[in-house]
Amino acid sequence: MRTLIEYDHLSIDGRFTGDGFWAAQMALVPRDRQVEYQLRLLDQAAGLVLGRLTYEGFAATWPSMTGVLADKMNSLPKYVASTTLRETTWKAQVLGGDAVEAVARLKESGDGTLVKYGNGPFSRALVEAGLLDALHVSISPFVAGSGDSLLSGIGPTSMDLTGVTDIGNGAVVLAYTPAR
């Protein structure tokens, strides 16, 4: 059975969007250490799981990028949760029917890891359905002050800390698994 790991970037106040979020995140976190972490995460990946908005953003940028991380991201199959997307590119397919049920079937269909990028209603639904096996959160040393919060709107969910990785310049990746 496959495991599902979500990887997110956050400010220290728990935001993943906001004015200047990505500029601050990219300026503060050493790119090489972040790439190294993501490559380790993707090493056993059988594919990527993405919501429509994340897919559209990634599909618009990753195919033109170069380097070892881009090569890995571009080579993996992508599974996209969407009720409106009809056509895909970038080795992607839309998850048919109920996206949560489709991810459950996808997890049962093989070995390896599925890495999910992006956050929002789809992430909440996966957590609530008990399908998320791990959450890796890259926390950058700045306060966004505004923007969306990680897993906003979800009910209380206990998580166990399973790892802390210093990726430099005050940034860390915290790895959690749902308490079962």
C-alpha positions in Angstrom: 0.0 0.0 0.0 1.2 3.5 -0.8 1.7 6.2 1.8 0.5 9.7 1.3 2.7 12.6 2.5 1.7 16.2 2.3 4.5 18.8 2.0 3.8 22.5 2.8 5.6 25.7 3.2 4.6 28.0 6.1 5.6 31.2 7.9 6.2 31.0 11.6 2.6 32.3 12.1 1.2 29.3 10.2 0.4 31.0 6.9 0.9 29.6 3.5 -0.2 32.7 1.5 -0.1 36.4 2.0 1.5 39.5 0.7 5.1 38.8 -0.2 4.9 35.2 1.2 6.8 33.5 -1.6 9.4 36.2 -2.0 10.2 36.1 1.7 10.2 32.3 1.8 12.6 32.1 -1.2 14.9 34.8 0.1 15.3 33.3 3.6 15.5 29.5 3.1 18.7 28.1 1.6 17.5 26.7 -1.8 20.1 23.8 -1.9 19.0 22.4 1.5 15.3 22.7 0.7 15.9 20.9 -2.7 17.9 18.2 -0.9 15.0 17.6 1.5 12.5 17.5 -1.2 14.6 15.1 -3.3 14.8 12.7 -0.3 11.0 13.0 0.0 10.5 12.4 -3.7 13.0 9.6 -3.9 10.5 6.8 -3.3 7.6 8.7 -4.8 5.2 6.9 -7.2 3.5 10.1 -8.1 2.2 13.5 -7.0 -1.2 14.3 -5.7 -2.4 17.9 -6.4 -5.5 20.0 -6.2 -6.5 21.9 -9.3 -5.0 25.2 -8.3 -1.7 23.7 -7.3 -1.6 21.7 -10.5 -2.3 24.7 -12.6 0.4 26.7 -10.9 3.0 23.8 -11.0 2.1 22.9 -14.6 2.7 26.5 -15.7 6.2 26.6 -14.1 7.9 23.2 -13.5 8.1 22.0 -17.1 10.3 24.9 -18.0 12.6 24.5 -15.0 15.9 22.7 -15.0 17.9 20.9 -12.4 17.6 17.6 -10.5 14.5 18.6 -8.6 12.8 19.8 -11.8 13.8 16.6 -13.5 12.2 14.5 -10.6 9.0 16.6 -10.5 8.6 16.6 -14.2 9.1 12.8 -14.5 6.5 11.7 -12.0 2.9 11.1 -12.8 0.5 13.6 -11.3 -3.0 12.9 -10.0 -5.2 16.0 -9.9 -8.4 16.5 -7.8 -10.8 18.6 -9.8 -14.4 18.7 -10.7 -13.9 21.3 -13.5 -10.6 20.4 -15.1 -11.1 18.5 -18.4 -7.7 18.5 -20.0 -4.3 18.0 -18.5 -0.7 18.2 -19.6 2.6 17.5 -17.7 2.0 13.7 -17.2 -1.2 14.5 -15.3 -4.6 12.8 -15.0 -7.8 14.0 -13.3 -8.9 11.8 -10.4 -12.4 10.6 -11.5 -15.4 10.8 -9.3 -15.0 11.6 -5.6 -11.4 12.8 -5.2 -11.1 11.4 -1.6 -12.3 8.0 -2.7 -10.0 8.1 -5.8 -7.0 8.8 -3.5 -8.0 5.9 -1.3 -8.0 3.6 -4.4 -4.7 5.2 -5.6 -3.1 4.4 -2.2 -4.2 0.8 -2.5 -3.0 0.4 -6.1 0.7 0.0 -5.5 3.8 0.6 -3.4 5.9 3.7 -2.8 4.9 7.2 -1.7 2.4 9.7 -3.1 3.6 13.3 -2.3 0.9 15.9 -2.1 1.7 19.6 -2.6 -0.7 22.4 -1.9 -3.2 23.1 0.9 -6.9 23.8 1.1 -10.2 22.0 1.1 -8.8 18.9 -0.6 -6.1 18.6 2.2 -8.7 19.0 4.9 -10.9 16.3 3.3 -7.9 13.9 3.1 -7.0 14.5 6.8 -10.6 14.1 7.8 -10.9 10.8 5.9 -7.8 9.4 7.6 -5.9 9.2 4.3 -2.9 11.4 5.1 0.0 9.3 6.5 2.4 12.2 7.2 2.6 16.0 7.0 5.9 17.6 6.4 5.9 21.4 7.1 8.7 23.6 6.0 8.6 26.6 8.4 10.4 29.7 7.2 11.6 32.3 9.7 9.3 35.2 9.0 5.8 36.4 10.0 3.4 36.7 7.1 0.9 38.6 9.1 -2.0 37.7 6.8 -3.0 34.9 4.4 -4.5 31.5 4.7 -3.7 29.1 7.6 -2.6 25.5 7.2 -5.7 23.1 7.4 -8.0 26.0 8.3 -11.4 24.8 9.3 -10.5 21.3 10.3 -11.6 20.0 13.7 -9.1 19.0 16.4 -6.6 16.5 15.0 -3.8 15.1 17.1 -0.4 14.7 15.4 2.8 13.1 16.6 6.2 14.8 15.8 8.3 12.2 14.0 11.2 14.4 12.7 12.9 17.8 12.8 15.3 18.8 10.0 17.2 22.0 10.1 17.4 23.3 6.5 19.4 26.4 7.4 19.0 30.1 8.1 16.4 29.4 10.8 14.1 27.3 8.6 13.1 23.8 9.7 11.0 21.0 8.3 8.8 19.4 10.9 7.4 15.9 10.1 4.2 14.7 11.7 2.0 11.6 11.5 -1.6 11.6 12.6 -1.9 10.1 16.1 -3.8 6.9 15.7 
